[in-house]
Structures are given as structure tokens and as C-alpha cells.
Amino acid sequence: MEFLDIMSISHRYMEILNPSTPEKIIKLGKLLKLEKGKRVIDFGCGCAEPLTLWAEEFGITGIGIDISEDFCDRARQKLASKGLSDRIEIVCSNGADYIFEEGAFDAATCIGSTFIFGGWQQTLQVLKRAVRQNGRLGIGETHWLSNQVHPEYAQKQTTTHTETELSQFARDEGLELEYIIHASYDDWDRYISDGWYGLIRWLEENPTHTDYEQVFKHFRADQDEYLQFQRQYMGWAMYCLAPMKSR
């Protein structure tokens, strides 16, 4: 079973595929200065819940790109049910391969999917090419909660940085870290537990499936890592970044 298949199983009861809430996503939309007629491109859009919320709340149009056919299908069904298919386009593709018109968007986002481009700074480099001169970026990303991270866990999370480092990378790219919307412990617990719930339901429904052991091992490994390391050492937030204002 491929990783994307396991993601489809673990995320099948979620609409927001990150440790966040509708209220926080709408808050990010306000910070991105979204309003009627603004265009947004969202890399790693998942089931397109952020784009859907922004279309309903602000009247935006946009494009969402995701590599998962399952997530893309769910996104299209959702948009159709809400009458938003003519305003939000879903493209099923690896975000890194998607060719976009540079400078054509008012905001560019990548919420929880910077792995598409290889990390935080590489994502900044791509997203800032997508927006107009005064466009803003919205990125959901992990960060270390302290400088004292267990070595075993730190070695597995080579693209995670402290928020001080994230800010410096942004400055290096000509951007200012304008606002932070942190995930709470409740947000983390809910997101991770929703994933466990999806995995356990699948295991209950498919006791004779050839991939049962693989899914079970993934569930146990994910649970152990979260309880032993992730909850203690790693945070998650959505960051709004604005063009640097030179004097």
C-alpha cells in the first residue's frame, strides 16, 4: 500500500487536513487581505477546505493543486455541492510540477505541505513568484518548540526549524513574518486522533485485507511517535508573510 493510500485512510473523516480550525483559516484569509474577486493558488490543497471557506467568506476565486486523486475527488464533490465549482479549480498534480502564471495571484498558500518543494525556504521561493507585487503568502508549517529536541527525533525531522530560523529564512527571501496563528494542543490532539480514528475504523472493516499488517504497523508507529516525541517537541502554525518594505 502506497503512502498516499494510507493518508486517504487516516484522513477520510477530516475536512481540514491539518491541526487547525475553520475560524483560524478564516483569520488567515483576513490577514491575506482576501476579498471578492481576489485570486488564490493553494499548493497541497487536500480536500480544498481552506479554499472553500475563503470562497464562501470572502468571494475569492482560485486554484487548488494536490497529488492525491482521492483528495481531489472529495474537493470537487464538495465544491459542486456548494455551488463553487465555477470559482475554484482543482488540479490533480504534484505541486512541484505544476506550471503557474507568475505574478497572477493575490495570495499563494501552502498549508502543511512544504514537503512538496523540499522545505520552508524552497516553498517561499516558489510562492513569492506566484503573487503580484504586494501579494501575501500563507504557509502552514511545523516548528521546534525549543532548542532541546530529543536527538532521535531531531534526526528524523531534518526540515523542521525553530520559529527564529523560519523568520530569518523569510527575511533572506525578502519577506516579513507578519502574523502567526498557532495550533493549540487541542488542535494537535484532534488532528492526530482523527487520523487514528480513520485507521482503526479501516482495520475493523478490513480484518482480512492483504495490507492489514502494514496499516496496523503505521497506526502504532504514528501513535508512539506522537505520544513520545511530537506532542512534546513540535508545534504547528500558519504564518502570514508580506513583502519586505525597504526604506
C-alpha positions, 0 to 999 in steps of 0.5 A: 500500500502506497503512502498516499493510500494510507493518508486517504485512510487516516484522513477520510473523516477530516475536512481540514487536513491539518491541526487547525480550525475553520475560524483560524483559516478564516483569520488567515484569509483576513490577514491575506487581505482576501476579498471578492474577486481576489485570486488564490493558488493553494499548493497541497490543497487536500480536500480544498477546505481552506479554499472553500471557506475563503470562497464562501467568506470572502468571494475569492476565486482560485486554484487548488493543486494536490497529488492525491486523486482521492483528495481531489475527488472529495474537493470537487464533490464538495465544491459542486455541492456548494455551488463553487465549482465555477470559482475554484479549480482543482488540479490533480498534480504534484505541486512541484510540477505544476506550471503557474502564471507568475505574478497572477495571484493575490495570495499563494498558500501552502498549508502543511505541505512544504514537503512538496518543494523540499522545505520552508525556504524552497516553498517561499521561493516558489510562492513569492513568484506566484503573487503580484507585487504586494501579494501575501503568502500563507504557509502552514508549517511545523516548528521546534518548540525549543532548542532541546529536541530529543536527538532521535527525533531531531534526526528524523525531522531534518526540515523542521526549524525553530520559529527564529530560523523560519523568520530569518529564512523569510527575511533572506527571501525578502519577506516579513513574518507578519502574523502567526496563528498557532495550533493549540494542543487541542488542535494537535490532539484532534488532528492526530486522533482523527487520523487514528480514528480513520485507521482503526475504523479501516482495520475493523472493516478490513480484518482480512485485507492483504495490507492489514499488517502494514496499516496496523504497523503505521497506526502504532508507529504514528501513535508512539511517535506522537505520544513520545516525541511530537506532542512534546517537541513540535508545534504547528502554525500558519504564518502570514508573510508580506513583502519586505518594505525597504526604506 
